[in-house]
Amino acid sequence: MTLLANSLVDGFSKSNGIGQGIVVVQIVASVVMVAAIIGKWRELGYVARATRRFLRDFTSGQNALEYYFTRRPTVASGLELIYKATCERLLKLLPPEVRSSLGGHMPVGGSASILNKHEVELVRGTCEHILDEEEIRLEHGMGVIATVVTLSPMLGLLGTVWGVLDAFYEMGSSGSANLATIAPSISSALVTTVVGLLVAIPGVVAFSRMNAVIRNLTSDMDGFADELIGRITCEFQKGAD
C-alpha cells in the first residue's frame, strides 16, 4: 500500500499539467461522491425504519382510515406521505355527515359505501401521483454517484492517453527510444487511470447496494398503494361487494 501511494505521488509530481489537473478533478469528485453516499445511506436507513414501522401499524388497523384518525401521520417516510395525501383526497369526496362519523373513529362498514367508481378513480389517481413522486425522490442523489463513477475512469483514460502522446512526442523529438527515458513518462501517464479506478470501484459497490435498497423500498410502496386502494374500494365504493 505504501509502495502504491509513493508511486502515485511520484507519478503525479512528474505528470504534465493536464494529468495533474485531471487527478485534482478526480479527487474533488471523489469527495463529492463520498458525501453523497453517506447522506444517501443515512436517508435510506431512516426511510427503511420508518417504512417498517408504518406498515406494522397500518396493517394492524381494522379499516383504511383508522391510522389516519388515531395517529395523524407525518411525512417520516414516503409511505406515510402517500397514505396522508390519499386519505385527505378521500375525505374531501365524502359527505360531511360521513366525515363526522369517521372522525369519531367509527369503523367503516357497508353504510359508508357511498363513492361511485369515478370518485374512487380520483382517489387512485392521487395515490399513484404521490407514489410516482416518492419513487423519484428515492432516486434523488443517485445521479451524482453514477456520474462520478462513470466519468472518473473516462477522465483517467483521457489523462493516460494524453500522457502517452506526450511521451512519444518527446521520444520522437529526442530521437531516442531508450526505455529509461520513456518509462517515467508512461508511468506518470498511468496515474490518472489508477486514480480513476480507485474512485470508481468503491462507488460502484455503494451504488449497487443502494440501488437494491431503493428497489425494496419501491416494491413496498407499490404494494402498499395497491392494498390501500383495495381497502378504500371495498369500504367506500358502491357495489364493491
C-alpha positions in Angstrom: 0.0 0.0 0.0 2.8 2.4 0.9 4.6 1.5 -2.4 1.4 2.2 -4.3 1.0 5.5 -2.6 4.6 6.5 -3.2 4.2 5.5 -6.9 1.1 7.6 -7.2 2.6 10.7 -5.5 5.8 10.4 -7.6 3.9 9.8 -10.8 1.6 12.8 -10.0 4.6 15.1 -9.4 6.1 14.1 -12.8 2.8 14.4 -14.7 2.1 17.2 -17.1 -0.4 19.9 -16.3 -3.2 18.1 -18.0 -2.6 14.9 -15.9 -2.3 16.8 -12.7 -5.5 18.8 -13.4 -7.4 15.5 -14.1 -6.2 14.0 -10.9 -7.3 17.1 -8.9 -10.8 16.9 -10.6 -11.0 13.2 -9.7 -10.1 13.8 -6.1 -12.7 16.6 -5.8 -15.3 14.4 -7.5 -14.5 11.5 -5.1 -15.1 13.8 -2.1 -18.4 14.9 -3.5 -19.3 11.2 -4.2 -18.4 10.1 -0.7 -20.5 12.9 0.8 -23.4 11.9 -1.4 -23.1 8.2 -0.5 -23.0 9.0 3.3 -26.0 11.3 3.0 -28.0 8.8 0.9 -27.2 5.9 3.2 -28.5 7.8 6.2 -31.6 8.8 4.3 -32.3 5.3 3.1 -31.8 3.8 6.6 -34.2 6.3 8.1 -36.8 5.7 5.4 -36.5 1.9 5.7 -37.0 2.0 9.5 -40.0 4.4 9.2 -41.5 2.3 6.4 -41.3 -0.9 8.5 -42.9 0.9 11.5 -45.7 2.4 9.4 -46.6 -0.9 7.7 -46.7 -2.6 11.0 -49.1 0.0 12.5 -51.2 0.3 9.3 -51.8 -3.4 8.8 -52.9 -3.8 12.4 -55.8 -1.4 11.8 -59.4 -2.5 11.1 -60.0 -0.1 8.2 -58.3 2.2 5.8 -58.8 5.4 7.8 -58.1 4.2 11.3 -54.4 5.0 11.3 -55.2 8.5 9.8 -57.5 9.4 12.7 -55.6 7.8 15.5 -52.0 8.6 14.6 -52.2 11.7 12.4 -49.5 10.5 10.0 -46.5 12.7 9.4 -44.1 12.6 6.4 -41.4 10.4 8.0 -41.5 8.1 5.1 -42.8 8.0 1.5 -45.5 5.6 2.6 -46.9 8.0 5.2 -47.0 10.8 2.6 -48.8 8.6 0.1 -51.2 7.5 2.8 -51.8 11.0 4.1 -52.4 12.5 0.7 -54.7 9.7 -0.3 -56.8 9.9 2.8 -57.1 13.7 2.5 -58.4 13.2 -1.0 -60.8 10.6 0.1 -62.2 12.7 2.9 -62.8 15.6 0.5 -65.1 13.4 -1.6 -67.1 12.1 1.4 -70.3 13.9 2.5 -69.9 16.0 5.7 -72.0 13.6 7.8 -69.8 10.7 6.8 -66.7 12.6 7.7 -68.1 13.4 11.1 -68.8 9.8 11.8 -65.4 8.8 10.7 -63.9 11.4 12.9 -65.3 9.6 15.9 -63.0 6.6 14.9 -66.0 4.5 13.9 -65.2 1.5 11.8 -66.1 1.8 8.2 -68.9 -0.5 7.1 -71.2 -1.0 4.2 -73.3 2.0 5.2 -70.3 4.2 4.2 -70.1 2.8 0.7 -71.2 5.9 -1.0 -68.4 6.7 -3.6 -69.0 5.8 -7.2 -66.4 4.3 -9.5 -65.2 7.6 -10.9 -64.7 9.1 -7.4 -62.6 6.1 -6.4 -60.6 6.6 -9.5 -59.9 10.1 -8.4 -58.5 8.8 -5.1 -56.5 6.2 -7.0 -55.0 9.0 -9.2 -53.9 10.9 -6.2 -52.3 7.9 -4.7 -50.5 7.0 -7.8 -49.3 10.5 -8.4 -47.7 10.8 -4.9 -46.3 7.3 -5.4 -44.5 8.4 -8.5 -43.2 11.5 -6.8 -41.9 9.4 -3.9 -40.2 6.9 -6.2 -38.4 9.8 -7.9 -37.4 11.3 -4.6 -35.8 8.0 -3.5 -33.6 8.2 -6.6 -32.5 11.8 -5.8 -28.8 12.0 -5.3 -28.0 8.7 -7.1 -27.3 10.6 -10.3 -24.3 12.3 -8.6 -22.8 9.0 -7.6 -23.5 7.5 -11.1 -21.9 10.5 -12.8 -18.7 10.3 -10.7 -18.4 6.5 -11.1 -18.8 6.8 -14.9 -16.6 9.8 -15.5 -13.7 9.1 -13.2 -12.3 6.2 -15.3 -13.0 8.0 -18.5 -11.1 11.1 -17.3 -8.3 8.7 -16.2 -8.2 7.2 -19.6 -8.1 10.6 -21.2 -5.2 11.6 -19.0 -3.3 8.4 -19.7 -3.7 8.7 -23.5 -2.7 12.4 -23.3 0.4 11.5 -21.3 1.4 8.7 -23.6 1.1 11.0 -26.6 3.4 13.5 -24.8 5.8 10.7 -24.1 6.0 9.5 -27.7 6.3 13.1 -28.8 9.3 13.7 -26.5 10.8 10.4 -27.7 10.4 11.5 -31.3 11.9 14.9 -30.6 14.9 13.5 -28.9 15.4 10.8 -31.4 15.9 8.2 -28.7 13.9 5.1 -27.9 15.7 4.4 -24.6 13.4 2.7 -22.1 14.9 4.6 -19.2 13.9 7.8 -20.9 10.3 7.0 -21.8 9.3 4.8 -18.8 8.9 7.6 -16.3 6.6 9.5 -18.7 4.5 6.4 -19.3 4.4 5.7 -15.6 3.2 9.2 -14.8 0.6 8.9 -17.6 -1.0 5.9 -15.9 -1.6 7.7 -12.6 -4.8 9.2 -13.8 -6.2 5.8 -14.8 -5.2 4.3 -11.4 -6.9 7.2 -9.5 -10.0 6.9 -11.7 -10.3 3.3 -10.9 -9.7 3.8 -7.2 -12.6 6.3 -7.2 -14.9 4.3 -9.4 -14.7 0.8 -7.8 -16.0 1.7 -4.3 -18.6 4.0 -5.9 -19.9 1.1 -8.0 -20.2 -1.1 -4.9 -22.1 1.5 -2.9 -24.3 2.4 -5.9 -25.3 -1.2 -6.4 -26.1 -1.7 -2.8 -28.1 1.4 -2.5 -30.0 0.5 -5.7 -31.0 -2.7 -4.1 -32.4 -0.9 -1.0 -34.2 1.5 -3.3 -35.8 -1.3 -5.2 -37.0 -2.9 -2.0 -38.5 0.4 -0.8 -40.1 1.0 -4.1 -41.6 -2.5 -4.0 -43.0 -1.8 -0.5 -44.6 1.4 -1.7 -46.2 -0.2 -4.8 -47.6 -3.0 -2.7 -48.9 -0.6 -0.1 -50.6 1.6 -2.7 -52.4 -1.4 -4.2 -53.5 -2.5 -0.7 -54.7 1.0 0.3 -56.8 1.5 -2.9 -58.1 -2.0 -2.5 -59.3 -1.3 1.0 -60.8 2.0 0.0 -62.6 0.3 -2.8 -64.1 -2.4 -0.6 -65.1 0.0 2.2 -66.3 3.0 0.2 -67.3 2.2 -3.4 -70.9 1.5 -4.2 -71.5 -2.0 -5.3 -67.9 -3.1 -4.4 -69.1 -6.2 -2.7 
